Amino acid sequence: MNKTIIDFLNEAVENFGDRPFLYEARNDAEYTSMTYKEVQEKARQFAAGLIDLGIEAGDRVALISEGKNNWIVGELGVLHIGAVCVPLSVKLDTEQDIAFRVNHSECRAIMASDQQITKLRPMKKAFTNMEHYILLDPEENLQEQEVLFENIVEKGKKLLAKNPAALDKRIKKVTADSLANISYTSGTTANPKGIMLSHGNYVCNSEQAVELLNGIPSYFRQLLILPWDHSFGHTAGIYSFMKCGASLASVAMGKTPIEVLRNVPKSIKAINPHLMMSVPALASSFRKNIEAGIEQKGKFTSRLFRRALKTAYAYNKEGYNKGTGGTAWMKPLLAFYDKLIFSKVRQSFASNMQFFIGGGALLDIELQRFFYAIGIPMYQGYGLSEATPIISANSTHAHKLGSSGKPVPHMDIKIVDDNLEEVPTGEKGEIIIRGGNVMKGYWKNPEATAETIVDGWLRTGDMGYLDSDGYLYVLGRTKSLLISDDGEKFSPEGIEESMTAKSRYIDQIVLYNNQRPYTTALIVVNPTELKKRTTDPTEAALLIEKQIAKYLKGGKYEDLFPTRWIPSGFAILEEPFSDKNGMVNSTMKIVKHKVYEAYASRIDELYTTEGKKATSPSNIKALENVLK
């Protein structure tokens, strides 16, 4: 495979030149679109402007911005001249986090939105190689080293008029093996690693993804809510849609992160997407909003909705086997429920929506059943940034709820033991893969590269197994497994996802067991929901205990997980895990080792007789503050 991302764009322009590629809403205005041809033209102009600025092939240019047209035009411009884009998460706030990535990759320039440049200005002295700050949005008061994106475009137009060969020479030197991105890991360790992804990596994985999905119709529109800096947003959002001539929209702009978040519902209404990407945290949020809307319509509608869900769950089973086992008679009843209630839910959400693609390996099966029931399936997938990132996914024509779907085509996959020997089908082990989507390695880190890529195989560090039908089941990170005092191991993610999905009183939960006699949990409660039931700290503590007891013998969910991994004690925390306190990374995953470090004393307390009680003094004190 010798294609570059530039080839991808050229082919899209040839086939879909006048179709809209990008949709954007600025300053409370309506959405406007840019065609494929317009995107290509502006990317070439910006690329020529970068040449005029002195950016050489191989130079690194950072990019930190909320989703917008200039994000994509900017990255495409960088790639056209053989330079390397270093996309950074907008959730990075500290000088240490940003400076490490910018300096480690030796960036000479950085593209930044209006929100992000205000964050960067006080840090400028910390950047060792930085020469240019390129502002993606209009700005009246430019500071030292700052230049407007549009000014670079204007300089590019002049260069193209005077010397069009300057850009073409650069483009000809870009190959499939050329570096496209250095994508930094989410910072779950002190020094995040820079994942080197080539043009060929992105082209390969985009083509794998599209083939797995049986194609994406060119009329499809997607609202890209997930972080654009992540390889999932790149591959499944930008480049897969580019290959198929489909359209991509950013969330309506805002002046603050909260404002952008508030714009999500109105952006969904305005774009009415056919497809969206999701992660477990987002899926839970969507579900809670849908159920809150149903509750507001009164008891009759709420009861009808629950009855319809129960029927749909029974009929749909795990998706691939729906209507089997004597449930065929439910089909007309389900059609009735769909017309009466599910269709109205879809209408209120997004009438065009056909399905979600879920990232993040573990999505509670009950959540999957919920979205499948209302007619907007959430097809769960699995990936890793080092794999550009898609490794497997469910799809409309091949899905098993509870699995992470079938591996992408044109990629080798094995489940291996500790000695990297392949295990029989159905047995658990580490997932390893080999193919054109495997990264080139870690930037300036040959040791970590050698540990991760062994004889061409990428070690994912994730536990899983393949079933007899070829579906992949992911059980969690090998490094975040719970380990009992007898050495048995278990992945906590499924339990954590289930408890937050099934209890409206539990917002976040992290399980812990490192060779201890029993499992414990750190819990962030939902104060709004708790206050609806009680404001008494003791009663609230016992209510949380009852939620956990549902997973024990005799409880509603007793058969979901082995009892020994259900927490025997829990600590209520006053502060949620968030990106602000470093407990949540840019892909909305909780960074466990940081949580364990921050709450080491609370964890130790849970292994004492008094501390193990639901109504321990620490829990009562925390709940007193939370329920104020």
C-alpha positions as CSV (number, residue, x, y, z in Angstrom):
1,M,0.0,0.0,0.0
2,N,1.8,3.1,-1.3
3,K,-0.9,5.8,-0.8
4,T,-0.4,8.9,1.3
5,I,-3.1,11.0,3.0
6,I,-2.5,13.6,0.2
7,D,-3.4,10.8,-2.4
8,F,-6.6,10.1,-0.3
9,L,-7.6,13.8,-0.5
10,N,-6.8,14.0,-4.3
11,E,-9.0,10.9,-4.9
12,A,-11.8,12.4,-2.8
13,V,-11.7,15.6,-4.8
14,E,-11.7,13.7,-8.1
15,N,-14.7,11.7,-7.0
16,F,-16.6,14.0,-4.7
17,G,-15.1,17.5,-5.4
18,D,-18.3,19.5,-5.1
19,R,-19.8,17.6,-2.2
20,P,-19.5,19.1,1.3
21,F,-16.7,17.7,3.4
22,L,-16.6,20.0,6.4
23,Y,-19.4,21.8,8.4
24,E,-18.7,24.5,10.9
25,A,-20.8,26.9,13.0
26,R,-19.0,30.1,14.2
27,N,-20.1,32.8,16.6
28,D,-23.7,31.7,17.0
29,A,-24.2,31.6,13.2
30,E,-25.8,28.8,11.3
31,Y,-23.6,25.9,10.0
32,T,-21.8,26.5,6.7
33,S,-20.0,24.0,4.6
34,M,-16.7,23.6,2.7
35,T,-16.5,21.2,-0.3
36,Y,-13.8,18.7,-0.9
37,K,-12.4,21.0,-3.6
38,E,-12.4,24.0,-1.3
39,V,-10.7,22.1,1.5
40,Q,-8.0,20.9,-0.9
41,E,-7.4,24.4,-2.4
42,K,-7.1,26.0,1.1
43,A,-4.8,23.2,2.4
44,R,-2.5,23.8,-0.6
45,Q,-2.5,27.5,0.0
46,F,-1.7,27.1,3.7
47,A,1.0,24.5,2.8
48,A,2.6,27.0,0.5
49,G,2.4,29.6,3.2
50,L,4.2,27.3,5.6
51,I,7.0,26.9,3.0
52,D,7.2,30.8,2.9
53,L,7.4,30.7,6.7
54,G,10.4,28.4,6.5
55,I,8.9,25.1,7.7
56,E,11.0,22.3,6.2
57,A,10.1,18.7,5.4
58,G,10.3,16.6,8.6
59,D,9.8,19.6,10.9
60,R,7.2,19.1,13.6
61,V,4.2,21.5,14.0
62,A,2.0,21.1,17.0
63,L,-1.8,21.6,16.9
64,I,-4.0,22.4,19.9
65,S,-7.6,23.3,19.1
66,E,-11.2,22.4,19.5
67,G,-12.7,20.9,16.3
68,K,-13.1,23.3,13.4
69,N,-12.4,23.5,9.7
70,N,-9.0,25.1,10.1
71,W,-8.0,22.1,12.3
72,I,-8.2,19.8,9.3
73,V,-7.0,22.4,6.7
74,G,-4.1,23.1,9.0
75,E,-3.1,19.5,9.4
76,L,-3.5,18.7,5.7
77,G,-1.3,21.8,5.0
78,V,1.4,20.5,7.3
79,L,1.3,17.0,5.6
80,H,1.4,18.5,2.1
81,I,4.9,19.8,2.7
82,G,6.3,16.6,4.3
83,A,6.2,18.1,7.8
84,V,4.8,16.2,10.8
85,C,1.7,17.2,12.8
86,V,1.8,16.8,16.6
87,P,-1.9,17.0,17.7
88,L,-2.3,17.9,21.4
89,S,-5.4,17.4,23.6
90,V,-7.3,20.6,24.5
91,K,-7.6,19.1,28.0
92,L,-3.9,19.6,28.6
93,D,-3.7,22.5,31.0
94,T,-0.4,22.5,32.8
95,E,2.9,23.9,31.5
96,Q,4.6,20.6,32.4
97,D,2.2,18.5,30.3
98,I,2.2,20.8,27.2
99,A,5.9,21.7,27.4
100,F,7.0,18.1,27.6
101,R,5.2,17.1,24.4
102,V,6.2,20.3,22.5
103,N,9.8,20.1,23.5
104,H,10.1,16.3,23.3
105,S,8.9,16.4,19.6
106,E,11.0,19.6,19.0
107,C,8.2,21.5,17.5
108,R,9.1,24.7,15.6
109,A,5.5,26.0,15.3
110,I,2.2,25.5,16.9
111,M,-1.3,26.0,15.6
112,A,-3.8,27.1,18.3
113,S,-7.4,28.2,18.6
114,D,-8.5,31.4,20.3
115,Q,-9.3,29.4,23.5
116,Q,-5.9,27.6,23.5
117,I,-3.6,30.6,22.7
118,T,-4.6,32.3,25.9
119,K,-3.4,29.1,27.7
120,L,-0.2,29.0,25.8
121,R,0.9,32.7,26.1
122,P,2.1,32.5,29.7
123,M,4.1,29.3,28.8
124,K,6.1,30.5,25.8
125,K,9.4,30.7,27.7
126,A,9.1,27.0,28.5
127,F,9.1,26.0,24.8
128,T,12.7,25.4,23.7
129,N,12.4,25.3,19.8
130,M,9.2,27.3,19.2
131,E,9.5,30.0,16.5
132,H,5.9,30.5,15.3
133,Y,2.4,30.6,16.9
134,I,-0.2,30.2,14.2
135,L,-3.6,31.5,15.3
136,L,-6.5,29.5,13.8
137,D,-9.1,32.2,14.7
138,P,-9.2,36.0,14.0
139,E,-7.3,38.0,16.7
140,E,-6.8,41.7,16.8
141,N,-3.9,41.9,19.3
142,L,-1.1,39.7,18.1
143,Q,1.8,39.1,20.4
144,E,5.4,38.3,19.6
145,Q,6.0,35.4,17.2
146,E,2.2,35.1,16.5
147,V,0.8,35.1,13.0
148,L,-2.8,34.6,11.8
149,F,-3.7,31.4,9.9
150,E,-5.4,33.5,7.1
151,N,-2.2,35.6,6.7
152,I,-0.2,32.4,6.0
153,V,-2.9,31.4,3.5
154,E,-2.5,34.8,1.7
155,K,1.3,34.4,1.6
156,G,0.8,30.9,0.2
157,K,-1.4,32.2,-2.6
158,K,1.3,34.6,-3.6
159,L,4.0,31.9,-3.5
160,L,1.8,29.6,-5.6
161,A,1.2,32.3,-8.2
162,K,4.9,33.1,-8.4
163,N,6.4,29.5,-8.0
164,P,3.8,26.7,-8.1
165,A,6.6,24.1,-8.4
166,A,7.8,24.8,-4.8
167,L,4.8,23.0,-3.3
168,D,4.7,20.2,-5.9
169,K,8.4,19.4,-5.2
170,R,7.5,18.9,-1.5
171,I,4.4,16.8,-2.2
172,K,6.4,14.4,-4.5
173,K,8.8,13.6,-1.7
174,V,6.0,12.5,0.7
175,T,5.6,8.7,0.7
176,A,3.4,6.2,2.5
177,D,6.3,5.7,5.0
178,S,6.6,9.4,5.7
179,L,5.7,10.4,9.3
180,A,2.2,12.1,9.5
181,N,1.7,12.4,13.3
182,I,3.4,12.1,16.6
183,S,0.4,11.2,18.8
184,Y,1.3,11.3,22.5
185,T,-0.2,8.8,24.9
186,S,-2.7,10.2,27.3
187,G,-0.3,10.8,30.1
188,T,-1.1,7.7,32.3
189,T,2.7,7.7,33.1
190,A,5.0,10.6,34.1
191,N,6.5,10.8,30.6
192,P,4.0,10.0,27.9
193,K,5.3,8.3,24.8
194,G,5.1,9.8,21.3
195,I,3.4,7.3,18.9
196,M,4.8,7.7,15.4
197,L,2.0,7.2,12.8
198,S,2.8,7.3,9.1
199,H,0.7,8.3,6.1
200,G,0.5,4.6,5.3
201,N,-0.7,3.7,8.8
202,Y,-3.7,6.1,8.4
203,V,-4.5,5.1,4.9
204,C,-4.3,1.4,5.8
205,N,-6.5,1.6,8.9
206,S,-9.1,3.9,7.2
207,E,-9.4,1.4,4.4
208,Q,-9.6,-1.5,6.9
209,A,-12.4,0.3,8.9
210,V,-14.4,1.2,5.8
211,E,-14.2,-2.4,4.5
212,L,-15.2,-3.7,7.9
213,L,-18.3,-1.5,7.9
214,N,-19.1,-2.5,4.3
215,G,-18.6,1.1,3.2
216,I,-19.8,4.5,4.4
217,P,-22.4,6.1,2.1
218,S,-21.3,9.5,0.7
219,Y,-24.5,11.2,1.9
220,F,-23.6,10.3,5.6
221,R,-22.9,13.2,8.0
222,Q,-21.0,12.8,11.2
223,L,-20.8,15.1,14.2
224,L,-17.3,14.5,15.6
225,I,-17.7,15.1,19.4
226,L,-14.7,13.0,20.5
227,P,-11.2,14.6,20.7
228,W,-9.9,15.4,17.3
229,D,-6.3,15.0,18.4
230,H,-6.7,11.2,19.1
231,S,-6.0,8.7,16.4
232,F,-9.7,7.4,16.7
233,G,-10.9,10.8,15.7
234,H,-8.4,11.0,12.9
235,T,-9.1,7.5,11.4
236,A,-12.8,6.9,12.1
237,G,-13.7,10.6,11.9
238,I,-11.6,12.4,9.3
239,Y,-9.9,10.0,7.0
240,S,-12.5,7.2,6.7
241,F,-15.1,9.8,5.8
242,M,-12.7,11.5,3.4
243,K,-12.2,8.1,1.6
244,C,-16.0,7.8,1.1
245,G,-16.8,11.4,0.2
246,A,-19.0,11.7,3.4
247,S,-19.3,14.9,5.5
248,L,-17.9,15.8,8.9
249,A,-19.2,18.5,11.3
250,S,-17.5,20.1,14.3
251,V,-19.5,21.1,17.4
252,A,-20.7,24.7,17.2
253,M,-17.9,26.9,18.6
254,G,-18.0,28.5,22.0
255,K,-15.8,30.9,24.0
256,T,-15.1,28.4,26.8
257,P,-15.0,24.5,27.1
258,I,-18.3,24.5,29.0
259,E,-19.9,26.6,26.2
260,V,-18.7,24.1,23.6
261,L,-20.1,21.2,25.7
262,R,-23.5,23.0,26.0
263,N,-23.5,23.4,22.2
264,V,-23.5,19.6,21.7
265,P,-27.3,19.0,21.8
266,K,-28.1,21.9,19.4
267,S,-25.3,20.8,17.1
268,I,-26.8,17.3,17.0
269,K,-30.2,18.9,16.0
270,A,-28.6,21.2,13.4
271,I,-26.5,18.5,11.7
272,N,-28.8,15.5,12.3
273,P,-26.0,13.1,11.8
274,H,-26.3,9.6,10.4
275,L,-23.4,8.3,12.5
276,M,-21.5,9.3,15.6
277,M,-18.6,8.0,17.5
278,S,-18.8,7.4,21.2
279,V,-17.0,6.2,24.3
280,P,-18.5,4.6,27.4
281,A,-18.7,7.9,29.4
282,L,-20.5,9.6,26.5
283,A,-22.8,6.6,26.0
284,S,-23.9,6.7,29.7
285,S,-24.5,10.4,29.4
286,F,-26.7,10.1,26.3
287,R,-28.7,7.3,28.0
288,K,-29.2,9.3,31.2
289,N,-30.5,12.3,29.1
290,I,-32.9,10.1,27.2
291,E,-34.2,8.5,30.3
292,A,-34.6,11.9,32.0
293,G,-36.6,13.1,29.0
294,I,-38.9,10.0,29.3
295,E,-39.4,10.5,33.1
296,Q,-40.5,14.1,32.4
297,K,-43.4,12.8,30.3
298,G,-45.0,11.2,33.3
299,K,-45.5,7.8,34.9
300,F,-47.5,6.2,32.1
301,T,-44.9,7.0,29.4
302,S,-42.1,5.9,31.8
303,R,-43.8,2.5,32.4
304,L,-44.5,2.0,28.7
305,F,-40.9,2.8,27.9
306,R,-39.6,0.2,30.5
307,R,-42.0,-2.4,29.2
308,A,-40.9,-1.7,25.6
309,L,-37.2,-2.0,26.6
310,K,-37.9,-5.4,28.4
311,T,-39.6,-6.7,25.2
312,A,-36.7,-5.4,23.0
313,Y,-34.1,-7.0,25.2
314,A,-35.8,-10.4,25.1
315,Y,-36.2,-10.3,21.3
316,N,-32.9,-8.8,20.4
317,K,-30.7,-11.0,22.6
318,E,-27.1,-10.3,21.5
319,G,-28.1,-8.9,18.1
320,Y,-26.8,-11.6,15.8
321,N,-29.3,-14.1,17.3
322,K,-32.3,-11.8,17.6
323,G,-35.8,-13.4,17.1
324,T,-34.5,-16.9,18.0
325,G,-35.4,-19.2,20.8
326,G,-39.1,-18.9,20.5
327,T,-39.2,-15.0,20.5
328,A,-40.3,-14.5,16.9
329,W,-43.9,-13.8,18.2
330,M,-42.5,-10.6,19.8
331,K,-41.7,-9.0,16.4
332,P,-45.1,-7.3,15.8
333,L,-45.3,-6.2,19.4
334,L,-41.8,-4.6,19.1
335,A,-42.9,-2.9,15.9
336,F,-45.9,-1.5,17.8
337,Y,-43.6,-0.2,20.7
338,D,-41.2,1.2,18.1
339,K,-43.9,3.2,16.4
340,L,-45.4,4.3,19.8
341,I,-42.2,5.3,21.7
342,F,-38.8,4.3,20.3
343,S,-39.3,6.3,17.0
344,K,-40.1,9.4,19.1
345,V,-37.0,8.9,21.1
346,R,-34.9,8.8,17.9
347,Q,-36.8,11.8,16.5
348,S,-35.9,13.8,19.6
349,F,-32.3,12.8,19.5
350,A,-31.4,12.7,15.8
351,S,-33.9,11.3,13.2
352,N,-31.1,10.4,10.7
353,M,-29.0,8.4,13.3
354,Q,-28.4,4.9,12.1
355,F,-25.8,3.7,14.6
356,F,-22.9,4.7,16.9
357,I,-19.4,3.4,16.7
358,G,-18.1,2.8,20.2
359,G,-14.5,3.2,21.1
360,G,-12.9,2.2,24.4
361,A,-12.8,-1.6,24.7
362,L,-15.4,-2.2,27.4
363,L,-18.9,-0.9,27.1
364,D,-21.4,-2.5,29.5
365,I,-23.6,-5.0,27.6
366,E,-26.7,-3.5,29.2
367,L,-25.9,-0.1,27.7
368,Q,-25.4,-1.8,24.3
369,R,-28.8,-3.5,24.7
370,F,-30.4,-0.2,25.5
371,F,-29.2,1.6,22.4
372,Y,-30.0,-1.5,20.2
373,A,-33.5,-1.5,21.6
374,I,-34.3,2.1,20.8
375,G,-33.1,1.6,17.3
376,I,-29.7,3.4,17.4
377,P,-27.2,0.5,17.9
378,M,-23.9,1.3,19.5
379,Y,-21.5,-1.0,17.7
380,Q,-18.7,-1.5,20.1
381,G,-15.1,-1.6,18.8
382,Y,-11.6,-1.9,20.2
383,G,-8.4,-0.1,19.4
384,L,-5.1,1.2,20.5
385,S,-3.4,4.4,19.4
386,E,-0.3,2.3,18.4
387,A,-2.6,0.5,15.9
388,T,-3.8,3.8,14.3
389,P,-6.1,2.8,16.3
390,I,-8.9,0.4,15.1
391,I,-8.3,-3.3,15.7
392,S,-11.9,-4.6,15.7
393,A,-15.5,-3.5,15.6
394,N,-19.0,-4.7,15.5
395,S,-21.0,-3.5,12.4
396,T,-24.6,-3.7,11.0
397,H,-23.9,-6.9,9.2
398,A,-21.8,-8.7,11.9
399,H,-22.3,-8.0,15.6
400,K,-22.5,-9.7,18.9
401,L,-23.4,-7.4,21.8
402,G,-20.9,-7.8,24.6
403,S,-18.0,-8.4,22.2
404,S,-15.6,-5.9,20.6
405,G,-16.6,-7.2,17.2
406,K,-14.6,-8.8,14.4
407,P,-10.9,-7.9,13.7
408,V,-10.4,-5.5,10.8
409,P,-9.4,-7.2,7.5
410,H,-5.8,-7.4,6.2
411,M,-4.4,-7.6,9.7
412,D,-3.1,-10.6,11.7
413,I,-4.3,-11.1,15.2
414,K,-3.3,-13.7,17.9
415,I,-4.1,-14.4,21.5
416,V,-0.9,-15.4,23.3
417,D,0.4,-16.5,26.7
418,D,3.2,-14.9,28.7
419,N,5.8,-16.6,26.4
420,L,4.0,-15.1,23.3
421,E,2.9,-18.6,22.3
422,E,-0.6,-18.7,20.7
423,V,-3.4,-20.2,22.8
424,P,-6.4,-22.2,21.6
425,T,-9.6,-20.5,20.5
426,G,-11.6,-19.3,23.5
427,E,-8.7,-19.2,25.9
428,K,-7.6,-15.9,27.4
429,G,-4.3,-14.2,26.8
430,E,-2.7,-11.1,25.6
431,I,-3.9,-9.6,22.3
432,I,-1.2,-9.1,19.7
433,I,-1.5,-7.8,16.1
434,R,0.5,-7.4,12.9
435,G,-0.3,-5.3,9.8
436,G,0.0,-2.0,8.0
437,N,-1.8,-0.2,10.8
438,V,0.9,-0.9,13.4
439,M,2.8,2.3,14.3
440,K,6.4,3.0,13.2
441,G,7.5,3.1,16.9
442,Y,7.8,5.6,19.7
443,W,9.5,8.9,19.0
444,K,13.1,9.0,20.5
445,N,12.3,5.9,22.6
446,P,13.8,2.7,20.9
447,E,13.7,0.8,24.2
448,A,9.9,1.1,24.6
449,T,9.5,0.4,20.8
450,A,11.5,-2.8,21.2
451,E,9.4,-3.9,24.1
452,T,6.1,-3.2,22.3
453,I,6.8,-4.4,18.8
454,V,8.3,-7.9,18.9
455,D,9.1,-9.6,15.6
456,G,6.7,-7.3,13.8
457,W,3.9,-8.0,16.3
458,L,2.4,-5.2,18.4
459,R,1.9,-6.2,22.0
460,T,-1.3,-4.4,23.0
461,G,-1.0,-5.1,26.8
462,D,-4.7,-6.0,26.8
463,M,-6.2,-9.3,27.8
464,G,-8.8,-11.0,25.7
465,Y,-10.0,-14.0,23.7
466,L,-11.4,-14.9,20.3
467,D,-14.6,-17.0,20.2
468,S,-15.4,-19.7,17.7
469,D,-17.1,-17.2,15.4
470,G,-14.1,-14.9,15.2
471,Y,-15.4,-12.2,17.6
472,L,-12.9,-10.5,19.9
473,Y,-13.7,-10.1,23.6
474,V,-11.5,-7.6,25.4
475,L,-11.1,-8.1,29.2
476,G,-9.0,-5.1,30.1
477,R,-5.5,-3.9,30.5
478,T,-3.0,-6.4,31.9
479,K,-1.6,-3.7,34.1
480,S,-4.9,-2.7,35.6
481,L,-6.1,-6.2,36.6
482,L,-7.3,-6.9,40.1
483,I,-5.0,-9.4,41.8
484,S,-6.3,-11.4,44.8
485,D,-4.2,-12.6,47.7
486,D,-4.0,-16.1,46.0
487,G,-2.7,-14.6,42.7
488,E,-5.9,-14.9,40.7
489,K,-6.5,-12.0,38.2
490,F,-9.6,-10.2,37.0
491,S,-10.3,-7.1,34.9
492,P,-12.4,-4.5,36.8
493,E,-13.6,-2.4,33.9
494,G,-16.8,-4.5,33.3
495,I,-17.9,-4.2,36.9
496,E,-17.1,-0.5,37.0
497,E,-19.0,0.2,33.8
498,S,-22.0,-1.9,35.0
499,M,-22.2,-0.1,38.4
500,T,-22.2,3.4,36.9
501,A,-24.7,2.4,34.2
502,K,-27.1,0.6,36.5
503,S,-27.0,3.0,39.5
504,R,-28.1,6.6,39.2
505,Y,-26.4,7.2,42.6
506,I,-22.9,6.2,41.4
507,D,-21.2,8.5,39.0
508,Q,-17.7,7.1,39.0
509,I,-16.1,4.0,40.6
510,V,-12.6,2.6,40.7
511,L,-12.1,-0.9,42.1
512,Y,-8.9,-1.9,43.9
513,N,-7.3,-5.2,44.8
514,N,-3.5,-5.8,44.8
515,Q,-3.1,-9.1,46.5
516,R,-5.4,-8.2,49.3
517,P,-8.0,-10.4,51.0
518,Y,-10.9,-8.6,49.4
519,T,-11.7,-6.0,46.7
520,T,-12.5,-2.4,47.6
521,A,-13.9,0.6,45.7
522,L,-13.4,4.3,45.5
523,I,-16.8,5.9,44.7
524,V,-17.9,9.3,43.5
525,V,-21.6,9.7,44.1
526,N,-24.2,11.7,42.1
527,P,-25.4,14.2,44.8
528,T,-28.4,15.4,42.8
529,E,-29.9,11.9,42.6
530,L,-29.0,11.1,46.2
531,K,-30.7,14.2,47.5
532,K,-33.9,13.0,45.8
533,R,-33.9,10.1,48.2
534,T,-32.2,11.4,51.3
535,T,-30.0,14.2,52.7
536,D,-29.0,12.0,55.7
537,P,-25.3,10.9,55.3
538,T,-25.9,7.5,57.1
539,E,-29.0,6.7,55.0
540,A,-27.0,7.7,51.8
541,A,-24.1,5.4,52.8
542,L,-26.5,2.5,53.3
543,L,-28.2,3.3,50.0
544,I,-24.8,3.0,48.2
545,E,-24.2,-0.3,50.0
546,K,-27.5,-1.6,48.7
547,Q,-26.5,-0.7,45.1
548,I,-23.3,-2.8,45.5
549,A,-25.3,-5.7,47.2
550,K,-27.3,-6.1,44.0
551,Y,-24.2,-7.9,42.6
552,L,-23.9,-10.3,45.5
553,K,-25.8,-13.6,46.0
554,G,-29.5,-13.1,46.0
555,G,-29.1,-9.7,44.3
556,K,-30.6,-8.6,41.0
557,Y,-27.3,-8.8,39.2
558,E,-25.8,-11.8,41.1
559,D,-24.8,-13.7,37.9
560,L,-23.0,-10.9,36.1
561,F,-19.6,-11.2,37.8
562,P,-17.8,-13.5,40.3
563,T,-18.7,-12.4,43.8
564,R,-15.1,-12.3,45.0
565,W,-14.4,-9.2,42.8
566,I,-17.4,-7.3,44.0
567,P,-16.2,-4.7,46.6
568,S,-16.6,-5.6,50.2
569,G,-15.8,-2.0,51.3
570,F,-16.0,1.4,49.7
571,A,-14.7,4.9,50.2
572,I,-16.9,7.9,49.3
573,L,-14.9,10.7,47.7
574,E,-15.8,14.4,47.7
575,E,-14.1,15.3,44.4
576,P,-14.9,13.7,41.1
577,F,-12.2,12.2,38.9
578,S,-11.6,14.8,36.2
579,D,-9.0,16.1,33.7
580,K,-8.5,19.1,36.0
581,N,-7.1,17.0,38.9
582,G,-5.3,14.7,36.5
583,M,-7.5,11.6,37.2
584,V,-9.0,11.5,33.8
585,N,-7.1,11.5,30.5
586,S,-8.0,13.1,27.1
587,T,-10.0,10.0,26.0
588,M,-12.2,10.3,29.2
589,K,-10.6,7.2,30.8
590,I,-9.8,7.2,34.5
591,V,-6.1,7.1,35.1
592,K,-6.0,4.4,37.8
593,H,-2.5,4.6,39.1
594,K,-3.0,8.3,39.8
595,V,-6.2,7.6,41.7
596,Y,-4.5,4.9,43.7
597,E,-1.6,7.2,44.6
598,A,-3.9,10.1,45.5
599,Y,-6.2,8.0,47.7
600,A,-3.6,5.5,49.2
601,S,-4.6,6.3,52.8
602,R,-8.3,5.8,52.1
603,I,-7.6,2.5,50.4
604,D,-5.5,1.4,53.4
605,E,-8.4,2.4,55.7
606,L,-10.8,0.1,53.8
607,Y,-8.7,-2.8,55.0
608,T,-9.5,-2.0,58.7
609,T,-12.5,-3.2,60.6
610,E,-14.0,0.3,61.1
611,G,-13.0,1.6,57.7
612,K,-14.6,-1.3,55.9
613,K,-18.1,-0.3,57.1
614,A,-20.4,1.6,54.8
615,T,-21.0,4.1,57.6
616,S,-17.4,4.6,58.5
617,P,-16.5,8.1,59.9
618,S,-14.7,9.0,56.6
619,N,-17.7,8.1,54.5
620,I,-20.1,10.0,56.7
621,K,-17.9,13.1,56.7
622,A,-17.5,12.9,52.9
623,L,-21.3,12.6,52.4
624,E,-22.0,15.4,54.8
625,N,-20.0,17.7,52.5
626,V,-21.4,16.2,49.3
627,L,-25.0,16.5,50.4
628,K,-24.8,20.1,51.7
